[in-house]
Amino acid sequence: MVMRDLNIGTKVGLALLSNKWHALALSQLQATPVDFMILRRQIRGLSTLKLLTVLAKLEQLGLVVSTPAYAYGLTAEGLVLQHDLAHLEAWGDRVITEMA
């Protein structure tokens, strides 16, 4: 049997989600931009510099948009990914429940 490698799209998605801060930031944001300091308080355990780095990466990928007033919100693509993450979370919850 020949093992097939993951396609490039899957690799990009897994690379993004392998960083827990990316997924956490995506889960906290909404379409309406949120002030950076509010977001900073919502995501515990993450330094200000690291949060800025995470948001910059998500913005570079077209998932997050920023305003001149340092507020951050999800783009349409970010909302789609957030929805997909919710499905992944629900699946994980079902698996854990079934294992118990």
All heavy atoms as an XYZ file, in Angstrom:
771
protein
N       0.836     -1.160      0.000
C       0.000      0.000      0.000
C       0.899      1.248      0.000
O       1.860      1.327      0.733
C      -0.902      0.007      1.226
C      -1.668      1.303      1.349
S      -2.431      1.598      2.943
C      -3.659      0.353      3.052
N       0.554      2.201     -0.838
C       1.318      3.439     -0.942
C       0.669      4.484     -0.040
O      -0.537      4.723     -0.110
C       1.359      3.948     -2.407
C       2.067      5.277     -2.487
C       2.007      2.912     -3.303
N       1.479      5.098      0.821
C       0.975      6.157      1.694
C       0.980      7.463      0.915
O       1.968      7.809      0.278
C       1.862      6.298      2.935
C       1.814      5.109      3.852
S       0.258      4.957      4.701
C       0.400      6.260      5.872
N      -0.129      8.168      0.966
C      -0.236      9.440      0.279
C       0.044     10.564      1.264
O      -0.448     10.557      2.389
C      -1.640      9.587     -0.290
C      -1.724     10.674     -1.310
C      -3.085     10.736     -1.919
N      -3.401     12.157     -1.875
C      -4.590     12.655     -1.768
N      -5.622     11.875     -1.687
N      -4.782     13.923     -1.731
N       0.825     11.520      0.840
C       1.152     12.669      1.676
C      -0.053     13.607      1.738
O      -0.899     13.619      0.841
C       2.358     13.405      1.073
C       2.996     14.363      2.056
O       2.650     14.329      3.250
O       3.843     15.156      1.620
N      -0.139     14.387      2.805
C      -1.192     15.383      2.921
C      -1.028     16.428      1.827
O       0.088     16.781      1.458
C      -1.115     16.084      4.280
C      -1.350     15.221      5.507
C      -1.071     16.029      6.767
C      -2.765     14.699      5.521
N      -2.159     16.957      1.338
C      -2.027     18.003      0.327
C      -1.588     19.304      0.984
O      -1.643     19.455      2.207
C      -3.322     18.165     -0.486
C      -4.452     18.776      0.304
O      -4.249     19.633      1.156
N      -5.661     18.360      0.028
N      -1.159     20.248      0.182
C      -0.587     21.490      0.701
C      -1.607     22.296      1.504
O      -1.274     22.900      2.511
C       0.041     22.332     -0.433
C       0.874     23.482      0.139
C      -1.023     22.885     -1.358
C       2.149     23.050      0.753
N      -2.861     22.279      1.101
C      -3.891     23.003      1.842
C      -4.066     22.452      3.251
O      -4.212     23.212      4.219
N      -4.039     21.141      3.376
C      -4.140     20.516      4.692
C      -2.940     20.882      5.547
O      -3.077     21.183      6.730
C      -4.247     18.981      4.554
O      -5.366     18.662      3.745
C      -4.388     18.313      5.907
N      -1.760     20.890      4.950
C      -0.549     21.246      5.691
C      -0.609     22.684      6.196
O      -0.221     22.968      7.331
C       0.689     21.049      4.815
C       1.025     19.602      4.568
C       2.241     19.481      3.682
C       2.560     18.035      3.403
N       3.730     17.871      2.538
N      -1.099     23.589      5.362
C      -1.217     24.993      5.774
C      -2.197     25.117      6.934
O      -1.922     25.797      7.929
C      -1.651     25.884      4.585
C      -2.031     27.275      5.047
C      -0.533     25.956      3.552
N      -3.345     24.461      6.828
C      -4.341     24.511      7.894
C      -3.822     23.934      9.194
O      -4.010     24.518     10.269
N      -3.155     22.791      9.120
C      -2.609     22.170     10.329
C      -1.487     23.004     10.936
O      -1.368     23.094     12.162
C      -2.123     20.756     10.022
C      -3.222     19.738      9.749
C      -2.616     18.408      9.315
C      -4.117     19.561     10.950
N      -0.688     23.632     10.094
C       0.384     24.495     10.608
C      -0.199     25.678     11.375
O       0.297     26.058     12.436
C       1.269     24.984      9.468
N      -1.276     26.239     10.853
C      -1.926     27.359     11.536
C      -2.487     26.906     12.879
O      -2.287     27.555     13.900
C      -3.049     27.929     10.668
C      -3.882     29.023     11.321
C      -3.074     30.311     11.411
C      -5.163     29.248     10.572
N      -3.170     25.789     12.894
C      -3.836     25.330     14.112
C      -2.898     24.641     15.091
O      -3.262     24.451     16.253
C      -4.997     24.407     13.756
C      -6.107     25.090     12.965
C      -7.190     24.099     12.619
C      -6.672     26.277     13.723
N      -1.695     24.278     14.652
C      -0.756     23.660     15.585
C      -0.263     24.682     16.605
O       0.245     24.320     17.653
C       0.419     23.026     14.841
O       1.206     24.031     14.225
N      -0.447     25.959     16.302
C      -0.144     27.008     17.263
C      -1.434     27.303     18.030
O      -2.371     27.881     17.480
C       0.357     28.262     16.545
C       0.726     29.374     17.495
O       0.069     29.593     18.507
N       1.764     30.098     17.167
N      -1.482     26.902     19.295
C      -2.725     27.036     20.067
C      -3.197     28.473     20.167
O      -4.381     28.734     20.288
C      -2.577     26.435     21.455
C      -1.625     27.190     22.372
C      -1.547     26.521     23.713
C      -0.569     27.241     24.620
N      -0.452     26.593     25.912
N      -2.274     29.431     20.086
C      -2.664     30.842     20.211
C      -3.452     31.306     18.999
O      -4.323     32.159     19.112
C      -1.447     31.721     20.444
C      -0.694     31.340     21.680
C       0.598     30.914     21.751
C      -1.179     31.335     23.031
N       0.931     30.644     23.043
C      -0.136     30.899     23.852
C      -2.401     31.647     23.609
C      -0.274     30.774     25.232
C      -2.543     31.523     24.991
C      -1.484     31.093     25.770
N      -3.153     30.763     17.834
C      -3.919     31.127     16.638
C      -5.376     30.707     16.804
O      -6.292     31.491     16.563
C      -3.333     30.465     15.389
C      -2.007     31.024     14.992
N      -1.086     30.291     14.291
C      -1.443     32.230     15.203
C      -0.013     31.023     14.075
N      -0.203     32.205     14.631
N      -5.585     29.460     17.209
C      -6.947     28.954     17.383
C      -7.669     29.712     18.497
O      -8.854     30.042     18.365
C      -6.920     27.455     17.683
N      -6.958     30.028     19.579
C      -7.581     30.745     20.683
C      -7.979     32.158     20.264
O      -9.076     32.624     20.579
C      -6.637     30.792     21.880
C      -7.211     31.328     23.177
C      -8.456     30.554     23.587
C      -6.173     31.281     24.276
N      -7.112     32.838     19.529
C      -7.440     34.183     19.053
C      -8.639     34.127     18.102
O      -9.555     34.952     18.207
C      -6.233     34.815     18.357
N      -8.651     33.164     17.205
C      -9.775     33.031     16.276
C     -11.083     32.771     17.014
O     -12.134     33.265     16.620
C      -9.513     31.902     15.274
C      -8.507     32.209     14.176
C      -8.115     30.938     13.443
C      -9.050     33.245     13.216
N     -11.009     32.028     18.095
C     -12.238     31.713     18.830
C     -12.759     32.925     19.611
O     -13.949     33.010     19.888
C     -12.025     30.530     19.776
O     -11.192     30.898     20.856
N     -11.887     33.860     19.957
C     -12.296     35.024     20.740
C     -12.787     36.191     19.888
O     -13.516     37.048     20.379
C     -11.136     35.524     21.609
C     -10.730     34.569     22.689
C     -11.842     34.312     23.688
O     -12.520     35.237     24.124
N     -12.058     33.064     24.041
N     -12.398     36.235     18.630
C     -12.764     37.355     17.769
C     -14.149     37.173     17.162
O     -14.657     36.059     17.074
C     -11.726     37.509     16.649
C     -10.371     38.030     17.105
C      -9.334     37.836     16.005
C     -10.462     39.492     17.497
N     -14.735     38.272     16.744
C     -16.025     38.283     16.066
C     -15.892     39.144     14.810
O     -14.834     39.722     14.562
C     -17.115     38.854     16.987
C     -17.324     38.053     18.253
C     -17.774     36.620     17.978
O     -18.555     36.363     17.067
N     -17.272     35.684     18.777
N     -16.957     39.268     14.061
C     -16.932     40.101     12.856
C     -16.758     41.577     13.230
O     -16.056     42.318     12.543
C     -18.210     39.906     12.048
N     -17.387     41.991     14.323
C     -17.242     43.370     14.788
C     -15.906     43.502     15.506
O     -15.639     42.742     16.447
C     -18.392     43.731     15.765
O     -19.630     43.502     15.114
C     -18.289     45.168     16.210
N     -15.052     44.421     15.084
C     -13.737     44.564     15.714
C     -13.822     44.832     17.220
O     -14.691     45.548     17.695
C     -13.120     45.759     14.982
C     -13.789     45.754     13.645
C     -15.207     45.317     13.935
N     -12.899     44.204     17.938
C     -12.795     44.322     19.389
C     -11.499     45.066     19.706
O     -10.457     44.799     19.107
C     -12.761     42.914     20.035
C     -12.547     42.983     21.529
C     -14.014     42.147     19.701
N     -11.556     45.956     20.679
C     -10.381     46.696     21.111
C      -9.278     45.726     21.552
O      -9.540     44.719     22.208
C     -10.757     47.630     22.267
C      -9.573     48.445     22.740
O      -9.176     49.383     22.025
O      -9.021     48.101     23.816
N      -8.049     46.059     21.198
C      -6.918     45.188     21.497
C      -6.831     44.859     22.982
O      -6.589     43.716     23.361
C      -5.601     45.821     21.024
C      -4.406     44.997     21.396
C      -4.059     43.894     20.649
C      -3.649     45.304     22.519
C      -2.966     43.104     20.994
C      -2.557     44.531     22.878
C      -2.221     43.429     22.111
N      -7.015     45.846     23.849
C      -6.869     45.609     25.282
C      -7.960     44.680     25.818
O      -7.708     43.890     26.733
C      -6.841     46.925     26.051
C      -5.578     47.743     25.777
S      -4.027     46.809     25.938
C      -3.989     46.480     27.687
N      -9.140     44.756     25.268
C     -10.203     43.822     25.661
C      -9.814     42.413     25.235
O      -9.927     41.462     26.008
C     -11.558     44.240     25.053
C     -12.026     45.546     25.683
C     -12.603     43.137     25.219
C     -13.241     46.150     25.024
N      -9.345     42.291     24.021
C      -8.895     40.994     23.510
C      -7.745     40.467     24.358
O      -7.702     39.284     24.691
C      -8.475     41.134     22.048
C      -8.143     39.869     21.301
C      -9.331     38.921     21.261
C      -7.685     40.210     19.895
N      -6.848     41.345     24.730
C      -5.691     40.972     25.551
C      -6.144     40.373     26.886
O      -5.573     39.411     27.375
C      -4.817     42.213     25.770
C      -3.671     42.055     26.728
C      -2.583     41.196     26.102
N      -1.479     41.029     27.003
C      -1.417     40.074     27.937
N      -2.391     39.228     28.083
N      -0.369     39.971     28.716
N      -7.178     40.945     27.488
C      -7.695     40.425     28.767
C      -8.427     39.087     28.572
O      -8.443     38.258     29.471
C      -8.623     41.439     29.419
C      -7.882     42.593     30.067
C      -8.792     43.459     30.905
N      -9.819     44.148     30.126
C      -9.672     45.333     29.558
N      -8.529     45.977     29.667
N     -10.657     45.881     28.871
N      -9.028     38.878     27.408
C      -9.771     37.644     27.145
C      -8.849     36.454     26.922
O      -9.217     35.319     27.223
C     -10.667     37.810     25.915
C     -11.832     38.724     26.138
C     -12.618     38.970     24.858
O     -12.112     38.803     23.751
N     -13.864     39.374     25.014
N      -7.680     36.712     26.394
C      -6.736     35.628     26.094
C      -5.643     35.651     27.157
O      -4.686     36.410     27.067
C      -6.137     35.776     24.679
C      -7.252     35.804     23.640
C      -5.171     34.632     24.399
C      -6.776     36.042     22.236
N      -5.804     34.823     28.153
C      -4.860     34.783     29.270
C      -3.635     33.945     28.925
O      -3.704     33.023     28.145
C      -5.538     34.198     30.495
C      -6.664     35.063     30.966
C      -7.346     34.456     32.145
N      -8.314     35.432     32.610
C      -8.377     35.858     33.852
N      -7.573     35.384     34.735
N      -9.264     36.755     34.193
N      -2.524     34.297     29.550
C      -1.305     33.522     29.376
C      -0.515     33.888     28.136
O       0.435     33.207     27.775
N      -0.886     34.964     27.492
C      -0.233     35.378     26.254
C       0.281     36.803     26.424
O      -0.482     37.691     26.808
C      -1.247     35.310     25.107
C      -0.771     35.597     23.700
C       0.315     34.617     23.294
C      -1.930     35.482     22.735
N       1.554     37.006     26.159
C       2.113     38.349     26.304
C       1.544     39.279     25.235
O       1.044     38.836     24.199
C       3.638     38.299     26.183
O       4.016     38.053     24.837
N       1.650     40.565     25.504
C       1.162     41.561     24.553
C       1.878     41.426     23.219
O       1.239     41.447     22.161
C       1.367     42.980     25.126
O       0.628     43.074     26.349
C       0.891     44.044     24.167
N       3.187     41.266     23.248
C       3.958     41.130     22.010
C       3.549     39.883     21.243
O       3.377     39.916     20.020
C       5.455     41.106     22.313
C       6.365     40.961     21.104
C       6.162     42.111     20.122
C       7.815     40.897     21.541
N       3.357     38.775     21.946
C       2.967     37.531     21.273
C       1.577     37.670     20.655
O       1.345     37.204     19.534
C       3.010     36.357     22.265
C       2.648     35.032     21.648
C       3.648     34.622     20.585
C       3.285     33.256     20.031
N       4.122     32.879     18.919
N       0.648     38.324     21.364
C      -0.688     38.522     20.809
C      -0.618     39.379     19.548
O      -1.280     39.083     18.556
C      -1.622     39.162     21.838
C      -3.041     39.438     21.357
C      -3.716     38.177     20.820
C      -3.864     40.061     22.475
N       0.192     40.421     19.577
C       0.361     41.254     18.379
C       0.926     40.441     17.223
O       0.507     40.596     16.073
C       1.255     42.454     18.682
C       0.616     43.558     19.515
C       1.672     44.554     19.972
C      -0.480     44.254     18.735
N       1.862     39.553     17.528
C       2.460     38.696     16.500
C       1.418     37.734     15.921
O       1.347     37.541     14.704
C       3.637     37.900     17.088
O       4.587     38.817     17.641
C       4.310     37.034     16.049
N       0.608     37.139     16.787
C      -0.447     36.220     16.348
C      -1.454     36.958     15.468
O      -1.833     36.478     14.391
C      -1.146     35.569     17.565
C      -2.449     34.896     17.173
C      -0.209     34.576     18.236
N      -1.888     38.135     15.910
C      -2.864     38.908     15.134
C      -2.289     39.326     13.785
O      -2.991     39.312     12.773
C      -3.326     40.123     15.932
C      -4.184     39.802     17.158
C      -4.367     41.029     18.021
C      -5.516     39.200     16.751
N      -1.010     39.688     13.764
C      -0.369     40.066     12.506
C      -0.336     38.888     11.538
O      -0.583     39.056     10.332
C       1.047     40.587     12.770
N      -0.056     37.700     12.050
C      -0.027     36.502     11.200
C      -1.424     36.204     10.654
O      -1.590     35.917      9.461
C       0.501     35.300     12.004
C       0.522     34.010     11.237
C       1.485     34.079     10.076
C       1.595     32.736      9.392
N       2.531     32.771      8.276
N      -2.438     36.287     11.525
C      -3.800     36.029     11.085
C      -4.267     37.087     10.088
O      -5.009     36.785      9.147
C      -4.741     35.964     12.289
C      -4.489     34.805     13.255
C      -5.395     34.920     14.474
C      -4.646     33.466     12.575
N      -3.795     38.304     10.272
C      -4.135     39.367      9.320
C      -3.444     39.121      7.980
O      -4.052     39.292      6.920
C      -3.724     40.723      9.898
C      -4.271     41.901      9.134
C      -4.081     43.224      9.852
O      -3.353     43.291     10.858
O      -4.673     44.200      9.377
N      -2.211     38.679      8.028
C      -1.465     38.354      6.806
C      -2.162     37.241      6.020
O      -2.161     37.260      4.784
C      -0.050     37.918      7.180
C       0.815     37.502      6.026
C       2.151     36.930      6.494
O       2.343     36.608      7.662
N       3.069     36.802      5.572
N      -2.780     36.315      6.725
C      -3.488     35.206      6.081
C      -4.892     35.584      5.629
O      -5.606     34.764      5.064
C      -3.554     34.006      7.033
C      -2.214     33.337      7.333
C      -2.364     32.337      8.462
C      -1.649     32.678      6.084
N      -5.315     36.804      5.912
C      -6.621     37.268      5.479
C      -7.761     36.814      6.370
O      -8.924     36.842      5.962
N      -7.439     36.416      7.605
C      -8.458     35.936      8.528
C      -8.929     37.014      9.493
O     -10.012     36.927     10.053
C      -7.919     34.737      9.323
C      -7.483     33.536      8.473
C      -6.740     32.524      9.326
C      -8.684     32.921      7.795
N      -8.084     38.017      9.694
C      -8.349     39.085     10.656
C      -8.119     40.423      9.977
O      -7.249     40.558      9.116
C      -7.410     38.938     11.885
C      -7.468     40.149     12.794
C      -7.756     37.682     12.666
N      -8.904     41.412     10.390
C      -8.741     42.780      9.911
C      -8.538     43.674     11.129
O      -9.085     43.405     12.203
C      -9.967     43.230      9.076
C     -11.215     43.270      9.904
C      -9.704     44.550      8.410
N      -7.700     44.704     10.975
C      -7.470     45.643     12.076
C      -7.922     47.038     11.657
O      -7.997     47.351     10.474
C      -5.998     45.665     12.469
O      -5.203     46.140     11.409
N      -8.225     47.842     12.665
C      -8.625     49.224     12.424
C      -7.501     50.146     12.888
O      -6.624     49.708     13.655
C      -9.908     49.576     13.210
O      -9.588     49.619     14.608
C     -11.018     48.573     12.958
N      -7.518     51.398     12.470
C      -6.496     52.336     12.951
C      -6.535     52.531     14.474
O      -5.539     52.926     15.070
C      -6.847     53.642     12.233
C      -7.601     53.213     11.023
C      -8.343     51.973     11.424
N      -7.661     52.227     15.102
C      -7.800     52.382     16.553
C      -7.383     51.111     17.309
O      -7.726     50.926     18.475
C      -9.239     52.733     16.900
N      -6.659     50.222     16.658
C      -6.163     48.985     17.270
C      -7.290     48.074     17.747
O      -7.251     47.544     18.851
C      -5.171     49.263     18.400
C      -3.966     50.028     17.924
C      -3.856     51.391     18.145
C      -2.960     49.383     17.220
C      -2.768     52.111     17.684
C      -1.861     50.089     16.754
C      -1.776     51.449     16.992
O      -0.701     52.148     16.522
N      -8.273     47.900     16.903
C      -9.337     46.933     17.140
C      -9.205     45.852     16.073
O      -8.762     46.121     14.951
C     -10.702     47.605     17.076
N      -9.560     44.640     16.450
C      -9.377     43.501     15.548
C     -10.681     42.725     15.422
O     -11.370     42.497     16.413
C      -8.274     42.574     16.080
C      -6.925     43.237     16.070
C      -6.518     44.056     17.120
C      -6.069     43.072     14.996
C      -5.286     44.682     17.104
C      -4.829     43.692     14.970
C      -4.445     44.496     16.023
O      -3.232     45.114     16.007
N     -10.985     42.307     14.194
C     -12.180     41.527     13.926
C     -11.902     40.485     12.862
O     -10.874     40.531     12.179
N     -12.822     39.554     12.721
C     -12.671     38.500     11.726
C     -13.165     38.957     10.362
O     -14.162     39.669     10.253
C     -13.464     37.263     12.147
C     -12.952     36.521     13.374
C     -13.913     35.391     13.735
C     -11.557     35.976     13.149
N     -12.472     38.531      9.330
C     -12.940     38.719      7.963
C     -13.977     37.637      7.676
O     -14.209     36.740      8.508
C     -11.780     38.576      6.965
O     -11.272     37.231      7.056
C     -10.666     39.575      7.237
N     -14.572     37.670      6.509
C     -15.523     36.622      6.119
C     -14.834     35.259      6.144
O     -15.405     34.260      6.617
C     -16.096     36.917      4.736
N     -13.601     35.209      5.672
C     -12.850     33.944      5.680
C     -12.539     33.507      7.112
O     -12.569     32.318      7.439
C     -11.554     34.101      4.877
C     -10.854     32.813      4.575
C     -11.641     31.890      3.645
O     -12.424     32.374      2.823
O     -11.449     30.667      3.752
N     -12.246     34.462      7.976
C     -12.000     34.154      9.383
C     -13.238     33.590     10.056
O     -13.147     32.675     10.887
N     -14.405     34.125      9.708
C     -15.658     33.606     10.256
C     -15.908     32.168      9.816
O     -16.393     31.341     10.590
C     -16.827     34.506      9.850
C     -16.895     35.852     10.571
C     -17.892     36.764      9.868
C     -17.260     35.666     12.028
N     -15.571     31.865      8.559
C     -15.719     30.493      8.059
C     -14.808     29.556      8.853
O     -15.238     28.477      9.294
C     -15.395     30.420      6.547
C     -15.273     28.977      6.086
C     -16.446     31.160      5.745
N     -13.563     29.958      9.052
C     -12.624     29.121      9.802
C     -13.079     28.969     11.259
O     -12.990     27.882     11.831
C     -11.205     29.687      9.742
C     -10.125     28.848     10.422
C     -10.112     27.415      9.908
C      -8.764     29.506     10.242
N     -13.589     30.039     11.851
C     -14.099     29.966     13.225
C     -15.247     28.951     13.307
O     -15.329     28.163     14.246
C     -14.560     31.347     13.684
C     -14.983     31.386     15.138
C     -15.532     32.739     15.517
O     -16.494     33.197     14.916
N     -14.901     33.374     16.500
N     -16.116     28.963     12.314
C     -17.226     28.007     12.251
C     -16.682     26.572     12.144
O     -17.175     25.658     12.817
C     -18.120     28.348     11.054
C     -19.304     27.478     10.907
N     -20.401     27.569     11.722
C     -19.556     26.473     10.033
C     -21.282     26.654     11.358
N     -20.797     25.987     10.337
N     -15.674     26.389     11.311
C     -15.060     25.070     11.158
C     -14.407     24.615     12.467
O     -14.470     23.432     12.824
C     -14.033     25.071     10.030
C     -14.666     25.255      8.665
O     -15.902     25.055      8.533
O     -13.934     25.619      7.721
N     -13.786     25.545     13.185
C     -13.178     25.215     14.481
C     -14.241     24.776     15.485
O     -14.007     23.878     16.295
C     -12.400     26.406     15.038
C     -11.064     26.712     14.383
C     -10.501     28.016     14.918
C     -10.088     25.577     14.597
N     -15.410     25.400     15.431
C     -16.508     25.012     16.321
C     -16.943     23.577     16.030
O     -17.240     22.805     16.953
C     -17.672     25.982     16.175
N     -16.959     23.192     14.751
C     -17.296     21.812     14.381
C     -16.232     20.845     14.889
O     -16.562     19.761     15.373
C     -17.443     21.663     12.869
C     -18.736     22.187     12.344
N     -19.941     21.576     12.566
C     -19.007     23.287     11.610
C     -20.903     22.261     11.993
N     -20.359     23.319     11.406
N     -14.973     21.239     14.784
C     -13.874     20.405     15.273
C     -13.975     20.235     16.786
O     -13.790     19.132     17.313
C     -12.529     21.014     14.879
C     -11.287     20.227     15.244
C     -11.298     18.852     14.591
C     -10.040     21.004     14.824
N     -14.309     21.304     17.486
C     -14.482     21.241     18.929
C     -15.638     20.303     19.301
O     -15.513     19.475     20.217
C     -14.746     22.629     19.497
C     -14.962     22.633     20.998
C     -15.283     24.009     21.534
O     -15.422     24.967     20.753
O     -15.396     24.125     22.773
N     -16.750     20.412     18.581
C     -17.902     19.549     18.847
C     -17.542     18.085     18.615
O     -17.927     17.201     19.397
C     -19.087     19.960     17.973
N     -16.781     17.816     17.568
C     -16.346     16.449     17.293
C     -15.475     15.942     18.440
O     -15.665     14.831     18.935
C     -15.582     16.388     15.972
C     -14.984     15.039     15.722
C     -15.608     13.941     15.210
C     -13.645     14.639     16.012
N     -14.734     12.880     15.155
C     -13.519     13.281     15.645
C     -12.535     15.289     16.547
C     -12.340     12.575     15.793
C     -11.351     14.575     16.697
C     -11.261     13.234     16.322
N     -14.525     16.761     18.873
C     -13.653     16.373     19.979
C     -14.438     16.108     21.261
O     -14.154     15.149     21.994
N     -15.429     16.942     21.523
C     -16.279     16.736     22.704
C     -17.016     15.411     22.630
O     -17.140     14.695     23.628
C     -17.279     17.886     22.853
C     -16.630     19.197     23.276
O     -15.462     19.177     23.735
O     -17.287     20.236     23.129
N     -17.524     15.068     21.428
C     -18.224     13.782     21.262
C     -17.292     12.605     21.495
O     -17.654     11.631     22.148
C     -18.850     13.685     19.870
C     -20.145     14.430     19.703
C     -20.888     14.044     18.431
N     -20.063     14.039     17.235
C     -19.813     15.112     16.469
N     -20.305     16.280     16.786
N     -19.060     15.003     15.395
N     -16.084     12.704     20.967
C     -15.117     11.619     21.133
C     -14.783     11.429     22.605
O     -14.757     10.294     23.109
C     -13.831     11.905     20.317
C     -12.712     10.938     20.685
C     -14.118     11.821     18.824
N     -14.569     12.519     23.318
C     -14.246     12.433     24.743
C     -15.408     11.827     25.522
O     -15.219     10.974     26.387
C     -13.881     13.835     25.299
C     -12.535     14.277     24.730
C     -13.872     13.845     26.823
C     -12.196     15.724     25.013
N     -16.619     12.249     25.199
C     -17.806     11.741     25.874
C     -17.979     10.244     25.625
O     -18.286      9.485     26.548
C     -19.061     12.480     25.410
O     -18.901     13.877     25.680
C     -20.313     11.983     26.103
N     -17.737      9.799     24.413
C     -17.885      8.398     24.074
C     -16.814      7.531     24.731
O     -17.026      6.357     24.986
C     -17.855      8.209     22.557
C     -19.099      8.774     21.884
C     -18.980      8.819     20.377
O     -17.963      8.336     19.817
O     -19.914      9.339     19.718
N     -15.657      8.113     25.002
C     -14.574      7.376     25.636
C     -14.809      7.186     27.135
O     -14.255      6.276     27.736
C     -13.242      8.099     25.421
C     -12.774      8.066     23.994
S     -11.311      9.090     23.717
C     -10.098      8.305     24.748
N     -15.607      8.054     27.706
C     -15.824      8.003     29.169
C     -16.694      6.864     29.591
O     -17.403      6.231     28.942
C     -16.443      9.321     29.634
